[in-house]
Amino acid sequence: MWVAHLDADADLGAGGGADPGAVVGEDRGGGAGGGEGAGGGAEQARAEGTRPARTTVRRWLPAVAAVLAAAAVPPLLLLPGHGSEGTGGAAAPPPTTAVPAKPSAAAPGEPPAVAPELPLFSPADGARTEIGGNHRCGRIRYVDGLAWTPCTRVDESGLSFAVRLTNTGPEAVTVQARVGWVRSGGSRACPGLWGTGVRVTLAPGQSLLSPPEQCVHPLLPATAFQARAEVGAPDAVTLYREMSVTAHIQPDRRVIWADEA
């Protein structure tokens, strides 16, 4: 390159050790030593002319370093987690598809959404409609014009529990009902169908009494009992509840009703 030759000539003129007259080959002393000196100077000039200039190499180094650095950047960008489009930050994670949550199951003990099918109870002809004897009933409640109340009776055989229903409306009414008792705060269901629940249909003006002989408990001294009845529409999940007047059994087995105390 012509730049290298210019630098070489400058080196020769500045620090070669011989003046310009020695380069031309003029022998001022007339001896062989002068010729050798001239030839040696020419050989040195030619050798130094083929050597690249130090200033030129220094000038190339920054450019070469920049090219090498630029060539090393793209592979780094292809590595996971290095760079993102247009920002230079961390690469965004790939999109994910949301999975819908499964519906949770009903909690244990939760009532079913539909009322269970209950057996239909039909009273026998001539069945009594009053509990009779020494008894007390609770307040009268109503479902679709049908009046109902729980009752407790006390006699020598023990305590009897029942529910009395009367249709006071102009049309037939169907309800579901169940009967039990409460003893000192603890509730129990009567045995049989009336304890688990039945369906009954009453014509206008008709009355019905659940069989008291099917729900009997012996007299226990120093305890208290109440009849418990639950009545509601045939498709209802939750029923209305009512209790009779409390019967207090004395240590001598006498009974004192709560409304007598």
LUMVEX-558780 format. One line per 10 residues: number of its first residue (from 0); for each residue x, y, z of C-alpha. Coordinates in nm, 4 decimals, always signed. Layout:
// LUMVEX-558780
NUM) X,Y,Z ~ ...;
***
This chain:
// LUMVEX-558780
0) +0.0000,+0.0000,+0.0000 ~ +0.1168,+0.3500,-0.0707 ~ +0.0606,+0.4574,+0.2850 ~ +0.3078,+0.1925,+0.4053 ~ +0.5773,+0.3125,+0.1597 ~ +0.5411,+0.6714,+0.2715 ~ +0.5858,+0.5657,+0.6342 ~ +0.8907,+0.3605,+0.5436 ~ +1.0545,+0.6562,+0.3624 ~ +0.9877,+0.8730,+0.6619;
10) +1.1589,+0.6178,+0.8881 ~ +1.4621,+0.6063,+0.6635 ~ +1.5036,+0.9829,+0.6510 ~ +1.4622,+1.0314,+1.0205 ~ +1.6590,+0.7622,+1.1961 ~ +1.8535,+0.5511,+0.9380 ~ +2.1999,+0.6685,+1.0510 ~ +2.3258,+0.7894,+0.7006 ~ +2.2773,+1.1158,+0.5278 ~ +2.1052,+1.1556,+0.1874;
20) +2.4384,+1.1550,+0.0029 ~ +2.5142,+0.8008,+0.1206 ~ +2.1902,+0.6681,-0.0263 ~ +2.2895,+0.7930,-0.3793 ~ +2.6190,+0.5958,-0.3575 ~ +2.8690,+0.8784,-0.4011 ~ +3.2130,+0.7768,-0.2718 ~ +3.3845,+1.0794,-0.1413 ~ +3.6706,+0.8818,+0.0090 ~ +3.7586,+0.6802,-0.3114;
30) +3.7891,+0.3423,-0.1245 ~ +3.6143,+0.0067,-0.1273 ~ +3.4753,+0.0679,+0.2159 ~ +3.2695,+0.3500,+0.0881 ~ +3.1053,+0.1276,-0.1765 ~ +3.0197,-0.1343,+0.0800 ~ +2.8744,+0.1318,+0.2973 ~ +2.6579,+0.2487,+0.0135 ~ +2.5400,-0.1073,-0.0668 ~ +2.4626,-0.1761,+0.2959;
40) +2.2511,+0.1351,+0.3176 ~ +2.0481,+0.0321,+0.0129 ~ +1.9870,-0.3187,+0.1528 ~ +1.8691,-0.1715,+0.4830 ~ +1.6318,+0.0619,+0.3000 ~ +1.4784,-0.2206,+0.1005 ~ +1.4369,-0.4423,+0.4131 ~ +1.2710,-0.1689,+0.6098 ~ +1.0440,-0.0835,+0.3140 ~ +0.8867,-0.4354,+0.3231;
50) +0.8039,-0.4130,+0.6939 ~ +0.4487,-0.2763,+0.7741 ~ +0.4450,+0.0531,+0.9546 ~ +0.3684,+0.0431,+1.3309 ~ +0.1412,+0.3451,+1.3066 ~ -0.0760,+0.1703,+1.0416 ~ -0.1206,-0.1444,+1.2582 ~ -0.2204,+0.0690,+1.5528 ~ -0.4720,+0.2432,+1.3282 ~ -0.6376,-0.0904,+1.2293;
60) -0.6691,-0.2408,+1.5751 ~ -0.9874,-0.0525,+1.6857 ~ -1.1655,-0.1374,+1.3590 ~ -1.0791,-0.5076,+1.3833 ~ -1.1933,-0.5232,+1.7460 ~ -1.5273,-0.3619,+1.6572 ~ -1.5873,-0.6151,+1.3744 ~ -1.5123,-0.9108,+1.6026 ~ -1.7429,-0.7767,+1.8739 ~ -2.0298,-0.7264,+1.6259;
70) -1.9880,-1.0823,+1.4967 ~ -2.0159,-1.2249,+1.8513 ~ -2.3459,-1.0449,+1.9439 ~ -2.6077,-1.2356,+1.7252 ~ -2.5321,-1.5822,+1.8721 ~ -2.5852,-1.4411,+2.2205 ~ -2.9259,-1.3066,+2.1186 ~ -3.0337,-1.6570,+2.0163 ~ -2.9671,-1.7994,+2.3647 ~ -3.2735,-1.8400,+2.5967;
80) -3.3301,-1.5463,+2.8258 ~ -3.0993,-1.3044,+2.6328 ~ -3.2760,-1.0008,+2.4950 ~ -3.6252,-0.9338,+2.3625 ~ -3.7483,-0.7675,+2.0501 ~ -3.6861,-0.3945,+2.0560 ~ -3.6204,-0.3690,+2.4310 ~ -3.2970,-0.5524,+2.5114 ~ -3.4627,-0.6905,+2.8298 ~ -3.5476,-1.0451,+2.9251;
90) -3.7421,-1.2478,+2.6678 ~ -4.1164,-1.2807,+2.7357 ~ -4.2330,-1.6343,+2.8319 ~ -4.4382,-1.8267,+2.5748 ~ -4.8185,-1.7787,+2.6038 ~ -5.0086,-2.0380,+2.8018 ~ -5.3679,-2.1579,+2.7737 ~ -5.5833,-2.1228,+3.0875 ~ -5.7561,-2.4394,+3.2080 ~ -6.1066,-2.3842,+3.3507;
100) -6.1480,-2.4913,+3.7086 ~ -6.3623,-2.7943,+3.7732 ~ -6.6836,-2.7320,+3.9654 ~ -6.6489,-2.8231,+4.3293 ~ -6.8562,-3.1076,+4.4714 ~ -7.1351,-3.0427,+4.7219 ~ -7.0232,-3.0299,+5.0846 ~ -7.0998,-3.3380,+5.2979 ~ -7.4372,-3.3098,+5.4696 ~ -7.5657,-3.0437,+5.2277;
110) -7.9380,-3.0984,+5.1446 ~ -8.0104,-3.2222,+4.7923 ~ -8.1322,-2.9739,+4.5317 ~ -8.4524,-3.1794,+4.4802 ~ -8.6709,-3.3147,+4.7607 ~ -8.6720,-3.6968,+4.7800 ~ -8.9834,-3.8868,+4.6715 ~ -9.1757,-3.9785,+4.9863 ~ -9.4390,-4.2526,+5.0325 ~ -9.8019,-4.1445,+5.0251;
120) -9.9838,-4.2001,+5.3535 ~ -10.3581,-4.2694,+5.3461 ~ -10.5375,-4.2955,+5.6844 ~ -10.7573,-4.5970,+5.7410 ~ -11.1298,-4.5530,+5.7462 ~ -11.2479,-4.4461,+6.0886 ~ -10.8967,-4.3487,+6.2074 ~ -10.9092,-4.1008,+6.4881 ~ -10.8243,-3.7420,+6.4234 ~ -10.7743,-3.6327,+6.7866;
130) -10.4954,-3.7503,+7.0126 ~ -10.7153,-3.7423,+7.3304 ~ -10.6100,-3.8161,+7.6874 ~ -10.3689,-3.5968,+7.8868 ~ -10.2038,-3.4082,+7.6065 ~ -10.0709,-3.0715,+7.4950 ~ -10.0157,-2.9394,+7.1427 ~ -9.8073,-2.6564,+7.0075 ~ -9.9192,-2.3431,+6.8266 ~ -10.1061,-2.3904,+6.4992;
140) -9.9064,-2.3326,+6.1787 ~ -10.0265,-2.3150,+5.8154 ~ -9.8991,-2.4401,+5.4767 ~ -10.1181,-2.3604,+5.1717 ~ -10.4283,-2.3291,+5.3904 ~ -10.3533,-2.6543,+5.5772 ~ -10.3351,-2.6139,+5.9579 ~ -10.0989,-2.8373,+6.1530 ~ -9.9654,-2.8714,+6.5092 ~ -9.7459,-3.1209,+6.7006;
150) -9.8936,-3.2927,+7.0089 ~ -9.7633,-3.4904,+7.3090 ~ -9.9792,-3.7284,+7.5153 ~ -9.8928,-3.8819,+7.8513 ~ -10.0441,-4.2039,+7.9956 ~ -9.9387,-4.5158,+8.1844 ~ -9.7584,-4.6567,+7.8771 ~ -9.5401,-4.3548,+7.8396 ~ -9.5227,-4.0526,+7.6085 ~ -9.6802,-4.0520,+7.2624;
160) -9.5942,-3.8010,+6.9867 ~ -9.7980,-3.7087,+6.6784 ~ -9.8876,-3.4299,+6.4341 ~ -10.2427,-3.3227,+6.3581 ~ -10.3301,-3.1745,+6.0134 ~ -10.6562,-3.0123,+5.8975 ~ -10.7303,-2.8721,+5.5517 ~ -10.9073,-2.5410,+5.6069 ~ -10.9043,-2.4393,+5.2380 ~ -11.1496,-2.4960,+4.9486;
170) -10.9143,-2.7289,+4.7519 ~ -10.7225,-3.0467,+4.8184 ~ -10.3718,-2.9924,+4.9541 ~ -10.0685,-3.2227,+4.9452 ~ -9.7814,-3.1746,+5.1911 ~ -9.4871,-3.3686,+5.3270 ~ -9.4517,-3.4217,+5.7026 ~ -9.2379,-3.5978,+5.9601 ~ -9.2557,-3.6388,+6.3384 ~ -9.0087,-3.6800,+6.6236;
180) -8.9412,-3.5634,+6.9758 ~ -8.6980,-3.3466,+7.1711 ~ -8.5532,-3.4631,+7.5034 ~ -8.3563,-3.2053,+7.7037 ~ -8.2329,-3.0376,+7.3878 ~ -8.1543,-3.3571,+7.1909 ~ -8.3769,-3.4301,+6.8884 ~ -8.4843,-3.7789,+6.7716 ~ -8.6998,-3.9021,+6.4843 ~ -8.9944,-4.1345,+6.5368;
190) -8.9467,-4.4901,+6.4047 ~ -9.1167,-4.5868,+6.0785 ~ -9.2396,-4.3783,+5.7838 ~ -9.3467,-4.0772,+5.9867 ~ -8.9958,-4.0416,+6.1232 ~ -8.8318,-4.0298,+5.7758 ~ -9.1192,-3.8419,+5.6069 ~ -9.4445,-3.9076,+5.4205 ~ -9.6697,-3.7313,+5.1703 ~ -10.0334,-3.6771,+5.2596;
200) -10.3223,-3.5341,+5.0590 ~ -10.6188,-3.3869,+5.2431 ~ -10.9522,-3.2933,+5.0871 ~ -11.1207,-2.9662,+5.1908 ~ -11.2245,-2.9877,+5.5583 ~ -11.0459,-3.3215,+5.6127 ~ -10.8292,-3.3837,+5.9246 ~ -10.5563,-3.6407,+5.9848 ~ -10.3529,-3.7529,+6.2886 ~ -10.0276,-3.9410,+6.2542;
210) -10.0513,-4.2716,+6.4473 ~ -9.9404,-4.1875,+6.8056 ~ -9.8956,-4.5576,+6.8890 ~ -9.6100,-4.5700,+6.6346 ~ -9.4055,-4.3072,+6.8206 ~ -9.3875,-4.3903,+7.1928 ~ -9.1160,-4.3268,+7.4522 ~ -9.1127,-4.4577,+7.8150 ~ -9.1441,-4.2191,+8.1070 ~ -8.8048,-4.1237,+8.2477;
220) -8.7965,-3.9380,+8.5842 ~ -8.6344,-3.5959,+8.5971 ~ -8.6513,-3.5408,+8.2211 ~ -8.8465,-3.3165,+7.9833 ~ -9.0016,-3.4023,+7.6442 ~ -9.1653,-3.2202,+7.3516 ~ -9.3194,-3.3413,+7.0275 ~ -9.1527,-3.2046,+6.7136 ~ -9.3225,-3.1824,+6.3736 ~ -9.1947,-3.0629,+6.0351;
230) -9.4331,-2.9816,+5.7490 ~ -9.3874,-2.8240,+5.4055 ~ -9.4768,-2.8308,+5.0386 ~ -9.4202,-3.1691,+4.8648 ~ -9.1225,-3.0365,+4.6635 ~ -8.9658,-2.8320,+4.9466 ~ -8.6122,-2.9062,+5.0658 ~ -8.6486,-2.7169,+5.3951 ~ -8.9610,-2.7699,+5.6056 ~ -9.1293,-2.5583,+5.8719;
240) -9.0739,-2.6798,+6.2284 ~ -9.2843,-2.6533,+6.5436 ~ -9.2794,-2.8143,+6.8891 ~ -9.5474,-2.8941,+7.1458 ~ -9.5717,-2.7732,+7.5037 ~ -9.3009,-2.9336,+7.7219 ~ -9.3887,-3.2221,+7.9558 ~ -9.1700,-3.2287,+8.2704 ~ -9.1428,-3.5778,+8.4260 ~ -9.1012,-3.5586,+8.8035;
250) -8.8965,-3.8022,+9.0165 ~ -9.2209,-3.9699,+9.1258 ~ -9.3204,-4.0033,+8.7541 ~ -9.5837,-3.7333,+8.7756 ~ -9.6078,-3.5030,+8.4720 ~ -9.6197,-3.1256,+8.4959 ~ -9.6784,-2.9360,+8.1746 ~ -9.4849,-2.6211,+8.1100 ~ -9.8081,-2.4159,+8.0967 ~ -9.8937,-2.5411,+8.4509;
260) -9.5629,-2.4547,+8.6178;
***
